[in-house]
Amino acid sequence: MAPMLESEKDPPQPPSRAFLDTVEEITTIYRSLPPRPSIEEVEAATSTVDTLNNDEQTKLHEISKQKPPHDVPEDLFSVLQQLKKTMVLFHTHQHRREALQLLELEKMFQTFADLIQRASELVSGDTQKQSLPTIPEELVVITDQSETLVKEEEESQKNDSQVIQRSLSTGGGSTEKLSLMKVATVIESCAGSGATTLELRGKLEDQMEWLPVSIGKLSGVTEMDLSENRIMALPTTIVGLKALTKLDLHSNQLINLPHSFGELVNLVDLDLHANRLKSLPATFGNLTNLIDLDLSSNGFTNLPETIGNLSSLKRLNAETNELEELPHTIGNCSSLSALKLDFNQLKGLPEAIGKLEWLEVLTLHYNRVKRLPSTVGNLRNLKELDVSFNELEFVPENLCFATNLKKLNLGKNFADLRALPTSIGNLEMLEELDISDDQIKSLPESFRFLSKLRVFRADETPLEVPPRELVKLGAQEVVHYMADFVTKRDARIVPSKKKKGFWSWFCSIFCSKLE
């Protein structure tokens, strides 16, 4: 029998009512679904779970290492450890719940997507071995419509994420705190959009003590503000922030910095003040591009020797710590222009401080310094020196070689400081001088050369020369008084010398004749 021609085949049959109803019901179910989590949200949830798992293991390990006090039974201490571990697991479960819920939701959506794809293939006839009835065009494109809906939802969520990001960057006027999950979402959004700044100042929930490990994805971010939160630790993945030049972590609960922190070699501005840091990682010296470093209000007892590697450093603030000494390598910070060391336990400064030829500001208020190194006179660019509230016994004459000095505060050294250097008049640029609450009774004669002095404080200092009452009239009155004092004294001394010379001559002749 001859084969049947194409034109002789049975014409395609329209779909049955039941077929159409089935397809319509599939479409209705799909369209009734809520928006599917975006790729960024899924990655954020995965990152959140990883972060929480890592933190959980770290805390459990730390608890396991704890030893019972000698007067506490081991069994009782074991109960305490189990309670602590259970509490860690409880908190992790609470924080992990949102992320796990989203991941479970994503699995369900994937199941829906697979079923819709299967339905689409069946409707289009791609997988059927026998011919199917002709399907109206509007039903054939069900897959295209589905994909369009998914794209619209993803675009909408992307826009929402960008709105959150802009709100964070500008302050947004919102007081809403972000959970770990939301922060992870913001990070994914920033990574995807190529953002260069991330501003999360005071935005994290109080119970959020860590950052998502995904933060390392922000390889293009140059400025990051994570200040005024309660972050206790940074993930090692922070090493991924290769482009970072400015990092603000002030007012957190940081206990230490990861070893990998030293790989952020492009950092120029680093603010770590008001944390709980006691030491810096050995790799910190690798941050050779640092210009501004704020370590104030922490618990440092010393600074690492590698601080001397920071040859670009211009401003170092180490106020309000427990520093007992500075490393001699501080002298290698050759670009340093401002060094603030107030409110520490320093007893002195290393001789190497004299190498800081560009230093303009040196403050040592409220320490235990007994004497300044003689090399302080090498600081020819020094403009401000504050050694108030110390135990200073004397000021080295060499200080008077720092002839650009404009502000000098030697006050509140109480019974220890009894005299100013005799050459203080060399400081011709000096504008402010404070010797309050010292034991100085007389000003050096060279004081009369301080022609630019406009502020002079000597409260509760037992001055006799000049009289204390004169100080109230102003700095230049004191300068003029000292000038007059020296002039009058010299006027009395000259005749006395002449008179003494005549009688010595007369006596020498008279005595020689008697002989």
C-alpha positions in Angstrom: 0.0 0.0 0.0 1.2 3.4 -0.9 2.1 5.7 2.0 -0.5 8.2 3.0 0.3 11.8 1.9 0.5 14.6 4.4 -2.7 16.2 3.0 -4.5 12.9 3.5 -3.8 12.8 7.3 -6.6 13.4 9.7 -6.9 17.2 10.5 -5.8 18.2 14.0 -8.6 18.0 16.6 -9.4 20.9 19.0 -8.6 20.2 22.6 -11.4 18.8 24.8 -13.1 20.8 27.5 -11.5 18.7 30.2 -8.0 19.2 28.7 -8.5 23.0 28.6 -9.8 22.9 32.2 -6.8 21.0 33.4 -4.4 23.4 31.7 -6.3 26.4 33.2 -6.2 24.9 36.7 -2.4 24.4 36.4 -2.1 28.0 35.3 -4.3 29.3 38.1 -2.3 27.4 40.7 0.9 28.8 39.4 -0.3 32.3 39.3 -1.6 32.1 42.9 1.8 31.5 44.2 3.6 34.3 46.2 6.8 35.7 44.8 9.6 33.3 44.6 12.8 34.1 46.6 15.4 35.8 44.5 18.8 34.4 43.8 20.3 37.0 46.1 17.9 36.0 49.0 18.7 32.3 48.6 22.4 33.0 48.6 21.9 35.3 51.6 20.0 32.5 53.5 22.7 30.0 52.7 25.4 32.4 53.9 23.4 33.1 57.0 23.2 29.4 57.9 26.9 28.9 57.2 27.7 31.9 59.4 25.6 30.7 62.3 26.9 27.2 62.0 30.5 28.4 62.2 29.7 30.7 65.1 27.9 27.9 66.9 30.9 25.5 66.5 33.3 28.2 67.7 31.3 28.9 70.8 30.7 25.3 71.7 34.5 24.6 71.3 35.3 27.5 73.6 32.8 26.3 76.3 34.3 22.7 76.1 37.8 24.1 76.8 36.7 25.8 80.0 38.1 24.3 83.2 36.2 24.2 86.5 37.5 26.4 89.4 39.3 24.4 92.1 36.5 24.8 94.6 33.6 23.8 92.2 32.7 20.1 91.8 33.4 18.8 88.3 29.9 17.4 87.9 28.3 20.7 88.9 30.6 22.6 86.4 29.6 20.0 83.7 26.0 21.0 84.2 26.9 24.6 83.8 28.8 23.8 80.6 25.8 21.9 79.2 23.5 24.8 80.0 25.8 27.2 78.2 26.0 24.9 75.2 22.2 24.5 75.1 21.8 28.2 75.3 24.2 28.6 72.3 22.1 26.0 70.4 18.9 27.8 71.3 20.1 31.2 70.1 21.5 29.7 66.9 18.2 28.0 66.3 16.3 31.3 66.8 18.6 33.2 64.4 18.7 30.3 61.9 14.9 29.9 61.7 14.3 32.7 59.2 17.0 31.5 56.8 16.0 27.8 57.0 12.4 28.8 56.3 13.4 30.7 53.2 15.6 27.7 52.0 12.7 25.3 52.5 10.4 27.7 50.6 12.9 27.8 47.8 12.8 24.0 47.6 9.0 24.0 47.3 9.2 26.7 44.6 11.7 24.5 42.7 9.2 21.6 42.9 6.5 23.9 41.5 8.9 25.0 38.7 9.7 21.5 37.8 6.0 20.6 37.6 5.2 23.6 35.5 8.0 22.8 33.2 6.7 19.2 32.9 3.2 20.5 32.2 4.6 22.9 29.6 6.4 20.1 27.8 3.2 18.0 27.8 1.1 20.9 26.5 3.5 21.7 23.7 3.8 18.1 22.7 7.6 18.0 22.9 7.6 14.7 24.9 4.6 12.9 23.4 5.1 10.0 21.1 1.6 10.4 19.6 0.1 13.5 18.1 -1.9 15.7 20.4 -4.9 17.8 19.7 -4.2 21.3 18.4 -3.7 23.6 21.3 -4.8 27.2 21.2 -1.8 29.6 21.0 -2.6 31.3 24.3 -2.1 27.9 26.1 1.0 27.0 24.2 2.8 30.0 25.6 2.2 29.1 29.2 5.9 28.6 29.8 6.8 32.0 28.3 4.2 33.7 30.6 5.6 31.8 33.6 9.1 32.9 32.8 8.0 36.5 32.3 6.3 36.4 35.7 9.4 35.0 37.4 11.5 37.7 35.8 9.1 40.4 36.9 9.2 39.1 40.4 13.0 38.9 40.5 13.3 42.4 39.1 10.8 43.7 41.7 12.8 42.1 44.5 16.0 43.4 43.1 14.5 46.9 43.1 13.3 46.4 46.6 16.9 45.4 47.6 18.3 48.5 45.9 15.7 50.6 47.8 17.0 49.0 51.1 20.5 49.7 50.0 19.8 53.3 49.2 18.0 53.7 52.5 21.0 52.3 54.4 23.4 54.6 52.5 21.4 57.8 53.2 20.1 57.0 56.6 16.7 56.6 55.2 15.1 58.0 58.3 14.3 54.4 59.3 15.0 53.1 62.8 14.4 49.4 61.7 17.2 47.1 62.8 18.4 44.5 60.4 18.6 40.8 61.2 21.5 38.6 60.0 19.4 37.4 57.2 18.6 40.9 56.0 22.2 41.9 56.2 23.2 38.9 54.1 20.6 40.0 51.6 22.0 43.5 51.4 25.5 42.0 50.9 24.3 39.8 48.0 22.6 42.9 46.5 25.7 45.0 46.8 27.9 42.3 45.4 25.6 41.9 42.4 25.2 45.6 41.7 28.9 46.4 42.1 28.3 48.9 44.9 31.4 50.8 46.2 30.0 51.8 49.6 28.2 50.0 52.4 26.8 52.0 55.4 25.4 50.0 58.3 26.1 52.3 61.2 23.8 51.4 64.0 21.6 49.3 61.7 22.2 45.8 63.1 20.0 44.1 65.6 21.4 44.2 69.1 21.7 40.4 69.4 23.7 40.3 66.1 27.3 39.8 67.2 28.8 38.6 63.9 28.7 39.4 60.2 27.7 37.0 57.4 30.7 35.1 55.9 29.5 36.3 52.6 30.8 39.8 53.3 34.0 38.7 51.6 32.1 38.9 48.3 32.2 42.7 48.4 35.5 42.9 46.5 34.6 46.2 44.9 33.6 48.1 48.0 36.0 50.9 48.9 34.2 52.4 52.0 32.4 50.5 54.7 30.8 51.8 57.9 29.9 49.1 60.5 30.1 51.4 63.5 27.8 51.6 66.5 26.7 48.0 66.5 27.5 45.1 68.8 29.8 43.1 66.5 32.2 40.9 68.5 34.2 39.2 65.7 34.9 39.6 62.1 34.9 36.6 59.7 38.1 35.5 58.1 36.4 36.1 54.8 36.9 39.8 55.3 40.2 39.2 53.4 38.0 39.4 50.2 37.6 43.2 50.7 40.6 43.9 48.5 39.5 47.3 47.4 38.7 48.6 50.8 40.3 52.0 51.7 38.1 53.2 54.6 36.7 51.0 57.3 34.8 52.3 60.3 34.3 49.8 63.2 34.1 52.2 66.1 31.7 51.5 69.0 31.3 47.8 68.7 32.3 44.8 70.9 35.3 43.6 69.0 37.7 41.4 71.1 40.2 40.7 68.4 40.9 41.0 64.7 41.4 37.9 62.4 44.9 37.1 61.2 43.7 37.8 57.7 43.0 41.4 58.6 46.5 42.3 57.6 45.7 41.5 54.0 43.5 44.6 53.6 46.6 46.3 52.2 44.7 49.2 50.5 43.3 50.5 53.8 44.0 54.2 54.3 41.6 55.1 57.1 40.8 52.7 59.9 38.7 53.5 63.0 38.6 50.9 65.8 37.9 53.2 68.8 35.6 52.2 71.5 35.9 48.4 71.2 37.4 45.7 73.6 40.6 45.1 71.7 43.7 44.2 73.7 46.1 43.3 70.9 46.5 43.6 67.1 47.3 40.6 64.8 51.0 40.1 63.8 50.0 40.9 60.2 48.8 44.4 61.1 52.2 45.8 60.0 51.3 44.9 56.4 48.9 47.8 56.3 51.6 50.1 54.9 49.1 52.4 53.2 47.4 53.4 56.4 47.2 57.2 57.0 44.7 57.5 59.8 44.5 55.0 62.6 42.2 55.3 65.7 42.8 52.8 68.5 41.4 54.9 71.3 39.1 53.6 74.1 40.2 49.9 74.0 42.3 47.8 76.3 45.7 47.8 74.8 48.7 47.5 77.2 51.2 47.7 74.3 51.4 48.2 70.6 53.1 45.6 68.4 56.6 46.1 67.1 55.2 45.9 63.6 53.6 49.3 64.1 56.9 50.7 62.9 56.1 49.3 59.4 53.3 51.8 58.9 55.5 54.3 57.1 52.6 56.2 55.6 50.8 56.7 58.9 50.1 60.4 59.6 47.7 60.3 62.5 47.7 57.8 65.4 45.2 58.1 68.2 45.8 55.6 71.1 44.0 57.6 73.9 42.3 55.9 76.7 44.0 52.5 76.8 46.3 50.8 79.3 49.6 51.5 77.4 52.6 51.3 79.7 55.2 51.9 77.0 55.6 52.5 73.3 57.7 50.2 71.1 61.0 51.8 69.9 59.9 51.1 66.4 57.5 54.0 66.7 60.4 56.1 65.4 60.0 54.3 62.0 56.6 55.9 61.5 58.4 58.6 59.6 55.2 60.3 58.2 53.6 60.7 61.6 52.2 64.2 62.2 49.9 63.7 65.2 50.3 61.2 68.1 47.7 61.2 70.8 48.4 59.1 73.9 46.2 60.7 76.6 44.8 58.7 79.4 47.2 55.8 79.5 49.8 54.4 82.0 53.0 55.6 80.2 56.0 56.3 82.3 58.1 57.7 79.5 58.7 57.8 75.8 61.4 56.0 73.8 64.4 58.0 72.6 63.3 57.0 69.1 60.5 59.5 69.4 63.0 62.1 68.2 63.1 60.5 64.7 59.5 61.7 64.0 60.7 64.8 62.2 57.2 65.7 60.8 55.4 65.3 64.2 53.3 68.4 64.9 51.0 67.3 67.7 52.1 65.1 70.7 49.6 64.8 73.6 50.4 62.8 76.8 47.7 64.2 79.1 47.0 62.0 82.2 49.8 59.5 82.2 52.7 58.8 84.6 55.5 60.4 82.7 58.4 61.5 84.9 60.7 62.9 82.2 60.8 63.5 78.5 63.6 62.1 76.3 66.3 64.5 75.3 65.6 63.7 71.7 62.4 65.7 72.0 64.4 68.7 70.8 64.7 67.0 67.4 61.0 67.6 66.8 61.6 70.7 64.8 58.0 70.7 63.4 56.3 70.2 66.7 53.5 72.7 67.3 51.6 71.3 70.2 52.9 69.4 73.3 50.6 68.4 76.2 52.3 66.7 79.2 49.7 67.8 81.8 48.5 65.6 84.6 51.7 63.6 84.8 54.6 63.2 87.3 57.0 65.3 85.3 60.1 66.3 87.3 61.8 68.5 84.8 61.6 69.6 81.2 64.8 69.0 79.2 66.6 72.0 77.9 66.7 70.3 74.5 62.9 71.0 74.2 63.8 74.6 73.5 65.2 73.5 70.1 61.7 72.7 69.0 61.3 76.3 67.9 58.0 75.9 66.1 56.2 75.0 69.3 53.0 77.1 69.7 51.1 75.3 72.5 52.8 73.9 75.6 50.8 72.4 78.5 52.9 71.5 81.5 50.1 71.9 84.1 48.9 69.6 86.8 52.3 68.0 87.5 51.8 69.2 91.1 54.7 68.8 93.5 57.0 67.3 90.8 57.7 70.1 88.4 59.6 73.0 90.0 61.2 74.8 87.1 61.0 75.6 83.4 64.0 75.2 81.1 66.2 78.3 81.3 66.2 78.6 77.5 62.4 78.7 77.1 62.8 82.1 75.5 64.0 80.3 72.4 60.4 79.2 71.7 59.7 82.5 70.0 56.6 81.0 68.3 54.9 80.0 71.6 51.4 81.3 71.9 50.0 79.3 74.8 51.7 78.1 78.0 50.1 76.3 80.9 52.0 75.7 84.2 48.9 75.5 86.5 49.2 73.4 89.7 52.9 73.1 89.5 55.6 74.1 92.0 57.4 76.7 89.9 58.3 79.9 91.9 60.2 81.8 89.4 60.1 82.1 85.6 63.4 82.0 83.7 64.9 85.3 82.5 64.5 84.2 78.9 60.7 84.3 79.4 60.9 87.9 78.3 61.6 86.8 74.7 58.2 85.1 74.3 56.8 88.0 72.3 53.9 86.0 70.7 52.6 84.5 74.0 48.9 85.4 74.3 47.7 82.8 76.8 49.5 82.1 80.1 47.9 80.0 82.8 49.5 79.6 86.2 46.5 78.9 88.5 47.5 77.5 91.9 51.2 77.8 91.1 53.2 79.6 93.9 54.8 82.1 91.6 57.0 84.8 93.2 58.7 86.2 90.1 56.5 87.6 88.7 53.9 88.0 91.4 50.8 85.8 91.0 48.5 88.8 90.8 50.2 90.0 87.6 49.4 86.8 85.7 45.7 87.8 85.7 46.6 90.9 83.6 47.5 88.7 80.7 50.4 86.9 79.1 52.2 89.9 77.6 52.1 91.7 80.9 54.1 88.8 82.3 56.5 89.0 79.4 57.0 92.8 79.9 57.4 92.3 83.6 60.2 89.8 83.1 61.9 92.1 80.6 61.7 95.0 83.1 62.8 92.7 85.9 66.0 91.7 84.0 66.7 95.2 82.9 66.5 96.6 86.5 68.5 93.8 87.9 71.2 94.3 85.3 71.2 98.1 86.1 71.9 97.3 89.7 74.6 94.7 88.9 76.7 96.9 86.6 77.6 99.7 89.1 78.2 97.1 91.8 80.7 95.5 89.5 82.5 98.8 88.8 82.6 99.7 92.5 84.0 96.3 93.4 86.6 96.7 90.7 87.9 100.1 92.0 88.3 98.9 95.6 89.9 95.7 94.5 92.4 97.9 92.6 92.9 100.3 95.5 93.4 97.5 98.0 95.8 95.7 95.8 98.0 98.8 95.5 97.8 99.8 99.2 98.6 96.3 100.3 101.5 96.0 98.0 103.0 99.3 99.5 102.6 98.0 103.0 104.6 95.0 102.0 
